[in-house]
Amino acid sequence: MAHDLFNSPQKQWMREFFWLPILKAFKARSKIELRYLTFAGPKGYDIDFFVANGIFALDNVRVWERNKDAADALTQKFGLGFQVKVGEAFDLSKAQQERSHFPHSVINLDFTSGAFSIPAARHLPPKLELIGNVISAQREHAESFLLLVAVAAAPDV
């Protein structure tokens, strides 16, 4: 059976025993419904888990997905009104049209393919610059938020 990075035992452990308690506590302190920005992957496991646990309402979830087929699968699974934007997260993080969708209460930047591989010489890996871009967009609003970051790592990194 192929290893599913989006729903591995390690990822499920992160959801259930690390992120969920933090999110429950954050939600208990929040006066508004939580809004969620994530890279969902083709099956939206995080979305299923957090919606089922009452953390987010589905209409408060926004996905940035670089793969059109995965985005279409998410729309089919969650409905035509589901908020999924196709594009590279780095570009979307700088796009003015995405600014209207901020702020988010929880931002989950889940780099399942790693964050540090750089195809060309750069001062800063693009995925780390993406984190800065998202924080800059979020900073335009005076709301607290959680930033969840997961990075796949290989032994040779």
C-alpha positions as CSV (number, residue, x, y, z in Angstrom):
1,M,0.0,0.0,0.0
2,A,1.4,3.4,-0.9
3,H,2.3,5.8,1.9
4,D,-0.3,8.7,2.0
5,L,1.5,11.8,3.2
6,F,-1.9,13.6,3.8
7,N,-3.2,10.9,6.2
8,S,-0.2,9.0,7.5
9,P,-0.3,7.8,11.1
10,Q,2.1,10.6,12.0
11,K,-0.1,13.2,10.4
12,Q,-3.2,11.8,12.2
13,W,-1.3,12.0,15.5
14,M,-0.5,15.6,14.8
15,R,-4.2,16.4,14.2
16,E,-5.6,14.5,17.1
17,F,-3.1,15.0,19.9
18,F,-1.3,18.2,19.0
19,W,-3.4,20.5,16.9
20,L,-6.9,19.6,18.2
21,P,-6.3,20.5,21.8
22,I,-4.7,23.8,20.8
23,L,-7.6,24.6,18.4
24,K,-10.2,23.7,21.1
25,A,-8.6,26.0,23.6
26,F,-8.3,28.8,20.9
27,K,-11.9,28.4,19.9
28,A,-13.1,28.5,23.5
29,R,-11.4,32.0,23.9
30,S,-12.7,33.3,20.6
31,K,-15.7,35.5,20.3
32,I,-16.2,34.8,16.6
33,E,-16.5,31.7,14.5
34,L,-13.0,30.5,13.4
35,R,-11.9,30.9,9.8
36,Y,-9.5,28.4,8.4
37,L,-7.0,28.7,5.5
38,T,-5.2,25.5,4.5
39,F,-3.5,23.4,1.9
40,A,-6.0,20.5,1.9
41,G,-4.6,17.9,-0.3
42,P,-6.9,16.0,-2.7
43,K,-9.1,14.4,0.0
44,G,-9.3,17.2,2.6
45,Y,-8.5,15.0,5.6
46,D,-7.7,18.0,7.9
47,I,-11.0,19.6,6.9
48,D,-13.0,16.5,7.6
49,F,-11.3,16.0,11.0
50,F,-11.7,19.6,12.2
51,V,-15.3,20.1,10.9
52,A,-16.3,16.7,12.5
53,N,-14.8,17.9,15.8
54,G,-16.7,21.2,15.7
55,I,-13.7,23.5,15.2
56,F,-14.7,25.0,11.9
57,A,-17.9,25.4,9.9
58,L,-17.3,24.2,6.3
59,D,-18.3,27.7,5.0
60,N,-15.5,29.2,7.0
61,V,-12.8,27.1,5.3
62,R,-10.7,28.3,2.4
63,V,-8.2,26.2,0.5
64,W,-5.2,27.1,-1.6
65,E,-4.6,24.2,-3.9
66,R,-2.0,24.1,-6.7
67,N,-3.4,21.0,-8.5
68,K,-6.6,21.6,-10.4
69,D,-7.6,17.9,-10.2
70,A,-7.3,18.0,-6.4
71,A,-9.3,21.3,-6.3
72,D,-12.0,19.7,-8.4
73,A,-12.1,16.6,-6.1
74,L,-12.5,18.9,-3.1
75,T,-15.3,20.8,-4.7
76,Q,-17.0,17.6,-5.6
77,K,-16.6,16.3,-2.1
78,F,-17.6,19.5,-0.2
79,G,-20.0,21.1,-2.7
80,L,-19.9,23.8,-5.4
81,G,-19.8,26.6,-2.8
82,F,-16.7,25.3,-1.2
83,Q,-13.9,27.9,-1.2
84,V,-10.9,26.5,-3.1
85,K,-8.5,28.7,-5.0
86,V,-6.3,27.1,-7.6
87,G,-2.8,28.4,-7.8
88,E,0.7,28.2,-6.3
89,A,0.5,29.3,-2.6
90,F,3.5,31.5,-3.0
91,D,1.7,33.5,-5.7
92,L,-1.6,33.5,-3.9
93,S,0.0,34.8,-0.8
94,K,1.0,37.9,-2.7
95,A,-2.2,38.3,-4.8
96,Q,-4.3,41.4,-4.0
97,Q,-7.5,39.5,-4.7
98,E,-6.8,37.0,-1.9
99,R,-6.4,39.9,0.6
100,S,-10.2,40.3,0.8
101,H,-10.4,36.7,2.2
102,F,-8.2,37.7,5.2
103,P,-8.2,37.5,8.2
104,H,-8.2,33.8,9.0
105,S,-8.3,32.6,12.6
106,V,-6.2,29.5,11.8
107,I,-3.7,29.1,9.0
108,N,-2.3,25.7,8.3
109,L,0.7,25.7,6.0
110,D,1.3,22.0,5.6
111,F,4.4,21.4,3.5
112,T,4.1,17.7,2.9
113,S,6.8,17.8,0.2
114,G,9.2,19.6,2.5
115,A,9.9,23.3,2.9
116,F,13.6,23.6,2.3
117,S,14.2,22.2,-1.2
118,I,15.2,25.0,-3.5
119,P,15.3,24.5,-7.3
120,A,17.6,27.6,-7.8
121,A,19.8,29.6,-5.5
122,R,17.8,32.0,-3.3
123,H,18.4,33.9,-0.2
124,L,15.3,32.4,1.4
125,P,13.5,29.2,0.5
126,P,10.2,30.1,-1.2
127,K,8.1,28.3,1.4
128,L,9.6,30.3,4.2
129,E,9.0,33.5,2.3
130,L,5.4,32.3,1.8
131,I,5.1,32.2,5.6
132,G,6.2,35.8,5.7
133,N,3.7,36.8,3.0
134,V,0.8,35.1,4.9
135,I,1.8,36.8,8.1
136,S,2.0,40.2,6.3
137,A,-1.5,39.7,4.9
138,Q,-2.8,38.6,8.3
139,R,-1.1,41.6,10.0
140,E,-3.4,44.0,8.2
141,H,-6.1,42.9,10.7
142,A,-5.9,43.3,14.4
143,E,-6.9,39.7,15.3
144,S,-5.1,36.9,17.0
145,F,-4.5,33.8,14.9
146,L,-2.8,30.5,15.0
147,L,-0.2,29.5,12.4
148,L,0.2,25.7,12.1
149,V,3.2,24.6,10.1
150,A,4.1,21.0,9.3
151,V,7.1,20.0,7.3
152,A,7.9,16.6,5.8
153,A,11.6,15.8,6.4
154,A,13.7,13.1,4.9
155,P,16.8,11.6,6.7
156,D,19.1,13.2,4.1
157,V,17.9,16.7,4.7
